[in-house]
Amino acid sequence: MTTRYERLKMQRRMQRRIRLVVEERRMAFGAGAASDPEETMEIPPMALPQAPAIGRVRIGKA
């Protein structure tokens, strides 16, 4: 069980990570200072890894 302080600390750490990832993606996709920081961007489908759906179980031959 975590204390309230530890949960807040973890949330802050996660927010910091998210901000860093968003900033990295903006830089990688060439979003400069001229773009709107609130604008959403679309990640091309090819950039996403092809993984099996969560919760699906592959059943082998009996």
Summary of the structure (lengths in Angstrom):
residues: 62
radius of gyration: 18.5
end to end distance: 41.4
largest distance: 59.3
contacts: 70
relative contact order: 0.07
helix: 45%
strand: 0%
